[in-house]
Amino acid sequence: MEEQEQGAAAARNKGLLHSSGGYVYFFDIDDDLFPDALRTLQNVLDANDAIDSVYGKSVKSRTRIALLELDEEESLQVQTFERPHLGIRWMDYGTLPGTPSFLHRKRVFEKVGNFNTALKLGEDAAFLVKLGMECTLAFIDKYVMMYYRHPNSTVSKQNQRQPYKEFTYWQPLVLEHIPYYVHHSVPKEFKKKLLLKTYGYLAKMIARTQGYHNRKLLKKQLFAQIKPLTVPILLRPFIWLITVSGSLNVYKAYFFYVLPLYLKSIHS
């Protein structure tokens, strides 16, 4: 019997397959919705057919939504973003909204595609970057969802197993962002952020790996995974030094001085 796909991406895609309405919303078990959240998001889409998706504010907390005290008021103002503004911004993963803070028109998935089932973590980040690159989005200044922080959440468990984000987000980079860059015409700022992540994560993962043999093997694997991109000649000697030494200090010199110099040279 063929094994069924598992994971958040497969679950979202299955729900999408069986959806019949014009709007799509994804809800996670660790989340709570604020009052009238979905109705408010729907009203934004109803009022402007040009908007593909709308999202609101989210908050993380260790308490439940009924006990939450919010620091900011809600203005309910709506701000519209044309493509690819948010896609470029969201390449900085720290700026990503939670997936359950969005309401989408179903046509979004014809433009962007579904969630990548090869990604067991980071599938939301990969999808949202493409969403921002391809779609017209709106933000409404209203609290929509609360992510409940607890030790048994998927993110908490992953952070316990692998505390270094570059290992977690390498797969979305090589399976989604690099292929997108290769097959689309992208702004310089997107390219700059992509290359910063690619060559920065690559070097840092090597530096954090114990043992010269393991670092050498990992270097070979990472170089292969970023194809058709290649590591520039300017960067190779420093990555070799990181591989030989395993030094985070060498990595820091590389990341803060050498890599910015390279990026500046290709965008000047």
N, C-alpha and C positions, 0 to 999 in steps of 0.2 A: 504494500500500500504506500502511495506517495505521501511523504511527510508534509503536513500543512505548514505554511509560513506562520511564524509567530513574531511577537513584538508589537510595539506601539504603531510602527509604520503599517504593518499588515492589518492591524485592527482598524486603523483610520481608513485605509483603502477599502476594506470590506464594508465599513459603514457607508462610505461614499458610494460604493457600487449599489447598495440597496436604498440609497436616498432617492426620494421622488419629488421633493419640492425644489423651489428655485433658489433657496438659501441653504447653506451648510454651516453647521456649528459643531465643533469638537469639544467634548467635555471630559476632563480627567478626574479620576477618583479622588485625587489629593486636593481638589479645588472646591471652592464655594463661590456661588454667584451672588452679587449684590442685587437688591431689589430692583426690578424693572430693567435689568441689564440688557437682556435680549431684545425687549421691546424698544429700548432706546437705540440699540444698534440697528435694528430693522428700520426704524423711522429714518435714519440717515440714508440707508440704501434706497428706501422708498422715495425719498425726496430728490435723489440724483442718480439717474441710471448710468451715468458715466463712471461712477465709483464702483470698483470691482469688489473691494473688501473694506471693512471698517473695523477699527479696534479702539478700545478704551484703556483706562489705567488699570494696572494690576498692583497688588501688594503681596509681600511675603510675610508670614506671621507664624508664631508657634501657638497662637490661640485660635479660637473659632470666630467666625465672622460676626456673630451676635455680640461678642465681647470686645471687638476691635474698636480702638479709638484712632480716627484718621487725623493726620496733621494738616492735610490740605483740603480746601473746599473744592467743589465742582462748579465750573462755570458753564458747562454744557456747550462750550464753543467747539465748532467743527473746523478742522484744518485739513486741507486737501494736499496730497503729494503726488505729483506726476512721476512716472517711471523715469529714470532708475534711482531717484534720490534716496529712498529708504533702503533699497538693496545695497547701495554703497555704504550707508550708515551702519546697517546691520551686519556687515562683515566684521565689525567690532562686536563680538558676541555679547559683551556686557550690556549693550544697548537693546538687545532683543526683547520684545514683549513676549509674554506667555501665549502659546497657541490658543488656549481657551479665552483669550481676551478679544478674539477676532470673530466676526461673522462674515462669511464669504458668499458671493453669488456662485452658483454652480459652474458658471462659465469660466471661473478662475482656473479650474482644473483642466480645461481644454487649452488654456494658455500656458500653464505652468507645469502640468503633469501631476501625478500623484506623489505620495511619500515614497522615498527610496527604501525598499524592504531589505536591502543589503546592509542598512545602517540600524544597528540595535540601540545606539545612542547618537544624539546629534541630528536625528532625522528632522526634527522641528526646525533647527537652525538652518539646515540645508534647504528646506522648503521655503522658509520665510525670506531668505536672501533672494531666491528666485522670484518669489512673490513681489518683493520690492523692486526687482529689476524689470519685471514684465507688466506690472499692473498699476492702475490708478488707485490709490489708497486714501482713506480718510481716518483721521484721529478725532475722537470726541473726548472732551475733558470731563469724563465721568468714570468713577470706579466701576469696573465690570466684574473682575474676578479676584479671588484671594487664593494664593498658593499656600497650602498648609505644610509648613516645615516639620518633618518628623523623621526619626532615625531609620524608619523602614521604607522611606520613599526610594524610588529608583535612583534619583540623583544622589541622595545621601549614601546609599549602598555603593554606588560607583565611586564617590569621593573617598570612601573608606578603602576600596580596593585599589584605586588609582588616583592619588591626590593631584597629579600633574595634568593640567588641562590640555597640554599639547598632545599627550597620548590619546585623550578622549576625543579631541576634535580633529585629529589627523584624518580619520576616515571620511567625514563630510568634506574635507578639503580635497582629497584625492578622488573621491567618487562623485562629487557634485560640483564643487567650485572650479576646479581645474578644467573638467570637461566643458562646463558652461563657458569659461573664458576662451577655450580653444574653438568652440563652435559659434560664438557670437562676437559681434563688434561691441566692445565695452569701453566705457570712459577710462581715461588715464588713472583717475583716483581709484577705481575698482581694481585695475591692474596692479597699482602700487600696493594696495592692501592685500591682494592675493599673493603677490610675490613676497611681501614682508612675512605673511603667515607661513608660506611654503618654505622659504629658506631659513626663517627664524625657528619654526617648529622642528624642522629637520635637524638643525644643529643642536637645539636644546635637548631633543630626545637622545641624541648620541651622547651628549655630555652627561646626561642623567643615568646612562646605562653603565653598569658595573662590568669591568673586565675588558681588556683590549680586544680580545677575540670577539666578544659579543658586540662591542661597538663597531668593529670592522664589518661584521656580518650585517648589523642593522644598517650601517651606511650603505652597503650594497643594495639592500632591500628597499630603502627609502629612495635612493636614486632611481631605481627601476619603477617605483610606484608613481612618481610624478611625471612620467612620460606621457605626452610628447615634450613636456618641459625638460630642460637640462639645467644642471647647476653651472652658473657662469664661471669662466676661468678665474676671474678676480676673487671669487669666493672659495674656490676649491682648496687652496693652500691652508686657509684658516679652518675649514672643516676637517682637513687632514690633521692639523694640529690638535683640534678638539678630539678627534678620534684616537690619536696617539696618547694624549694626556688625560682625557676624561675630566678636564678642568672647567668648572663653571666660570672661573675668572677669565679664561681664554674665550669662552662663549660670550661673556658680557662685553669684552672688547670687540668681538666680532659683531655682536648685535647692535651695540650703541655707536660704533664708529664705522666699521667696514661695510656692513649691510646698508646703512643710510647713504653712505658714499656711493655705493653701487646704484641704489634706487634713484639718487639725484642725477647720476650720470646718464641714465636711460630716459629721464623725464626732462632733461634740460634742453 
